Every structure is written in structure tokens, then in C-alpha cells.
Amino acid sequence: MNLDLTPLAWRLAGTPLAAWANGLQQQLDAKLAIGHGDLPRWRRAVDALPDIQPSAVELRDAFRLQADCDETTRAITHDALFGLSPWRKGPFDVFGVHVDTEWRSDWKWARVAPHLDLAGKRILDVGCGNGYYMWRMLGAGADSVVGIDPNWLFFCQFHALKRYLPDLPAWHLPMALEELPAKLEGFDTVFSMGVLYHRRSPIDHLLELKDCLLKGGELVLETLVVEGNEHTALVPEDRYAQMRNVWFLPSVAALECWLRRAGFVDVRCVDVSITSVEEQRSTDWMRYQSLPEFLDPQDHSKTIEGLPAPMRAVITARKP
């Protein structure tokens, strides 16, 4: 795994992010020194991937790497990638190996992307998971993408794919938003997808996201919502769809109000969709329980706890 962040520092030289970027190698090295119990195994899986040069790279309409390779090489690729299971975001097609992830993230991207202009933008993806959307952002013309997510498995999954795209300007940092300096104010676009409902203080999250943006920069926020007016927010007493760490599910109107209260302007909801059991489900690549097990078996409009089933909204807003 190539963990040299020098290219990132070069990329951000002369931007408001230069000082931060210069200290990142030291921060990453310190984190790697602490590591995670499974990190050696995951890094071995990444290192087991065959050295192949992709003959074609598709990131705009899907994530697809193509190369002429024999069945043996394809089997080695499959086994190495499978060693990084569970895969949650995707799908990925790597030299004929189809990584069938828990989420059809390509469906979500198809709903979100038409409302965005990412050409030439410097992007931060907060809670980036394994980086699926980061690659799609580059496919949409982004100048560069930095993703942050403290999960080490997702970090290794990203590096498995970065191995074949070493020169593309995408970097995954195993960090939480709180580990970024205050008032970074250096990104054109900040994404927060599937993060807000895990935050005990959603307004603080919105303010932290705003602090990462340049003046005039755009926030792309995707989160769970419920039906209701500007005063509606569901706070699950215990679990929501079997998840323990779900705090606030606002209505779209309430979420728009929160964003305005946090100082954003041009707040608009560009998509609302019910999450289907076709979009989120168990697969060979993610064998744990998934959405079908989290819904009321008699009534898919409710979770197993009797709460409204997952509905997600995408809101865009601008920092004045």
C-alpha cells in the first residue's frame, strides 16, 4: 500500500489547505503506528492484488477497470478483494470481477449527480466509506477529492482500488471530521452523505461542514428524513432499523430550517427517495443482515421497531 501523501501536499500547495496538507503525513503515520488489529491482514489482501495496468478506466457512468487478464489472474484479484469483505458501498468492476456491494451506491449517485457541477472543484467527502463516491466525483470532473473516514477496513478497500489508479487525485484519510483543523475554509464542495443521523448534535455537524468550505462553496447533504413540517424530528428511543447510533431524523422542512439556522443560503432539496430492499441488501460480498431484515416483515413501510422505514433526502446549500 502506497501511503505517501507528498502528491496531496503538492496538489494543495498554494491553496488555503497547504499548511494542513503539509502536516498530514505525520498525522497518518502516527495513526498507522496505533493501527487496528486486522490492519496487517487487510494490508496483506491489498498487497496480494496482481500488478496489472488497466487498459480502460470508466468512472463517469460506473466504476469499471478493464484489462486483458487470464482466469488465474482474475481469480487472484477476486480472492484478494474478497479478503477485504464486507463491502458496503459500490459496486466495483475490477478486471471482470464484480464486487456486488451491500448498497447500490450507483443508484444514489444517479439521483444526486444531475444536480451538481463538480467540474474543476476541490472536494471533501466526509464519512467517505471506501471511497466509491470519490471515484465517481472524479468521473464527474472534480479537480481533486479528499475523503475522510476513521474506519480502517474502508481505508484498505480504497487503497485496493487506488493501487490501479495511483495518479488520480483522490486521497482517503483515516480520520474523523473532528480531527480536521477548525476554520479550514478550503474546499469548493463538501459532501456529507449518511452521516448527519449518526451525530448527537446535528447543528454542530452542519457548522463544522460549513467551516470546511470556501466562501460561496456548496454543501451536498444526504441523510435520513421523515414526513412532517418544519417542527418535525424523530428521535428514536433505542434502535432505528437495528442501528444503535441514530439520533435525529428531521423532516425535509426541518432540515432546511437547520441549514438556514447554521448560516447556509440557497437551501434546496433535490431528491427524496424511499430506500428499497433492492438498493440495500446482503450479498456474497456483505453477508451480514441488511435492510430486508431491518424492516417489518409484514409491512415494509415500517422498520422492525415500528418506526417509519428509511427515506433519504439530498439537500444542497451554499456558504455565503
N, C-alpha and C positions, 0 to 999 in steps of 0.2 A: 504494500500500500504506500502510495506516494503522499507523504504528509508535509511536503514543503510548501509553505504559504507565501514564499517570495513572489510568485506570479500575482497573487492577490494584492500584496503590498505595492507592486509595480502598477497594477491596474488602477488602484485607488490613489496613487501619488498625484498630488496637485488637486485633490478633491477635499471637501470638508472631513472625509473619513480617513485621511492619510495617517494622522497620528494614531488613531485606533488600530488601523491595519498593521502598522509597524510593530505593535505590541502583541499581535495575535499569535505569532509563532510560539512565543514564550508561554502564553496562556494555554495554548493547545498542548504543548509539551508537558506542562505541569499537570494537566488533566489526564493525559495518557499515562503519566507516571503513577497516578492513582488507579486509573483504568476501571475494569469491570471483570468479574470472574470468568465470563465467557469470551472476553475480548480475544485471547490467544486463539481460541477455536474458530471464531469468526474471521480473524485475520488470516488463518490458515486456509479457510474456504476461499477468501478473496485471492490469496496467492496461488491457489490451485487452478484458477481460471487460465485457459490456454492463451498464449500470446498470439493473437490474431489481429490483423489490420482490417477494420471494416471497409468493405468496398462501397457501401452506400449507408448513409445515415439519414433517417427520417425523424424529425422532431416536431414538424408543424402539424401534421394530421394524426400522428401516433408517436409512440417511442418504438423505433424499429432499427436494429442494426443488421446489416446483411454482409455476408462474406461467403466465399466458396470454402466449405469445410466438409470433411467426411463424417460418417456416422460416429466414429470413435471420438473425434474432437467434439462433436455435438453432445455426446453422452458425458464427456468430461465437463463441458460447460453446464449441462443440466445438473450434474451432481454437485458441482461447486456452488451454483446458485441455490440449489435446494438445501444445501448446508447452511444457508442464511435464512431459512424459514423461521417464523411465519412472515410472509409477505402481505402487507396490508394495503398499500397504495400501488396502483399500476393500471393496466397491465404493461408488461415489457415483452418485446420480442427480440431475442438476442440470438442471432445466427440460426434461426429456426427453432429455438427453444422458446416456448410460450409460457411466460410466468403469469399464471392465472391468479391474480391477487384477490384478496377479500373484497376490496372496493373496485368498482368500475369507475375509477377516477377520471377516465377519459370522458365519461358521460357528464360528470360535473364540469370538467374543463370546457366541454362543448356548450354548456349553458352559460359559463362565465365569460369565456374569451371574446365573444362577439361584442361585448360591452366595453372592452378595454383597448387602449392603444399603448402597446408596450415597446414600440419601435424606439431603439436608442436609449431606453430607460435603464437606470441603475436601480436594482430591485432588492428588497429584503423580504424573505419569506419566513415568517415567524411560525414555529411549530411545523417545519417543512417535512417532517416524516422522513421517508427515504429519498426525497428529492424528486419524485415523479413530476410535480408541477414545475419545479425549477427547470427541468429539461424542456418542458412544453413552453415555458416563458421564453427560453432562448429560441425555440422554434417560432415564436410569435415576434421575434426581432429584438428582444431585450439586449442591451449593451453588456450587462453582467448581472449575475444573480448570486446573492449570498443567502444561504439558508441556515437557520439556527434550530436545533432540536437536541435536547440533552440525552436522547435515547441512543445508546451505543450500537445496538443492532441496526437501527436506521442509518447511522453513520457508516457502518460497514457495507450495508446494501448500496448506499450511494457510491461508495468507493469501488464497489464491484463494477459498476457501470462507468464510473469516471475513468477506470482503467483503460477503457476503449475510446474515451473521449478526453484525453488528457489536456488538450489545448483549448478546450471550450471554457469560457469564463463563468464557470459555476463552482461554488465552494460551499461545502457543508461544514458548519462548526458545531461541535457537540456542546452547545451552551443554551442556557435559558435566557429569555428576554431581560431578566433582572441582572444578568452578568454583562450586559452592554452598558457603556458609559451613559450617564444622563445627558440629555440635550445633544444627541449625535447629529441630528438635523443634516443628514447627508444623502438620503435616498429619494429618488423621484417617485417611487411607488413602493408601498408596504402592503404585503398580504398577511392576513390573519385568517386562516381557514380551519374551522374545527377546534378553536382554542378558547374563545370567549366563555363558553359554558363551563369550562373547567376552572374558571377564575372566581375566587371568592369575592373579589372586588372588580366588577366589570368596568366601572368608570375609570378606575386606576389603569386597567389594561388599555383602554382607549387613549388615555393621556400618554401612556408610555409609547404606544404606537405613533401618536402624533409627534412626539419628541424625536422620533427617528426620521421624520420626513423633512425635506426641504420646504421652504415656503412655496405654496402652490402645488405641493406634492399630493398624490392621490392614495387614499386608503381603500383596499379591497377587503371587505369583511364578510366572512361566511360563517354562519352559526345556526344552531337550533333555535326555532321560534315556535310560538303557539298562536292560536287565534285570539283576537281581542283588540281592545282600544289602547290608547297611549298610556293608560294606567295599569295595563295587564303585564304581570310577570309571574311565571310559575317557579316556585322554589320547591323541588322535591324534598319530602321529609327524610327519605332514606335513599334508595337507589332510583335511577331512571334508566330504563332499558338495561338493567343489570349493572349499570355503571355507578360506582360509588361517588365519584368526584364530579358530579354535575350540580351546579349551584343555581344559576339563573337562566330561565328560558323566557325571554321577553316576547311580546307581540312585535310585529314589524313596526307599528306606530310607536311603541315604547322604545324600541331600539333606535329608531330615527331621532327620537327626542333625546336619548342618552348621547348620541353622537353630536347633536347640536349643543347640548349642555357641555360636552367636552371641548367645544370650540371649533368643530368642523362645519363647513358650509357645503352647499351643493349636494346635500344628502339625498340619495335616491336608491330605491330598491329596484334591482334589475332582474331578480329572479326569485321565485318561491316554488319549491317543489317538495312533494312527499317522497321520502326515501323508500324505494321499493325493495322487496326481497330479491329482485334480480340485480339491483345495484350494489347491495351489500350482503354477502353470503359466504359460507365456508367453502373452501376449495382444497384440492390436494396440497396447495402451497400455503394454506392457512386453515389448519384442521380444528381450531377451537370453535366454540359456539359463536354464532354471528346473529345478524338481525332476525332471521326466521325464529330463532329460539328466544329472542328478547321480546317478541310480540305475543299478545293474547292469541292462543291458537284458534279460538272461536271468532275473534273479532280483530282483524289487522289494523283497525283504526285506533287501537289502544296498545300500550305496552303491557308486559306481563304484570306490571304493578297497577294497571288500570288507569294510567296517565295517557294523555294524547300521544299517538305514535310520532316518531321523528319526522319533522318537517323542517326544511332548511331554507334560509333566505340568504341572498347575496346583496350586500349594500355597498355602494361606492360613495365616497365622500372626499372632500378636498380640505387641505390645511390652508387657511387664508394667508 
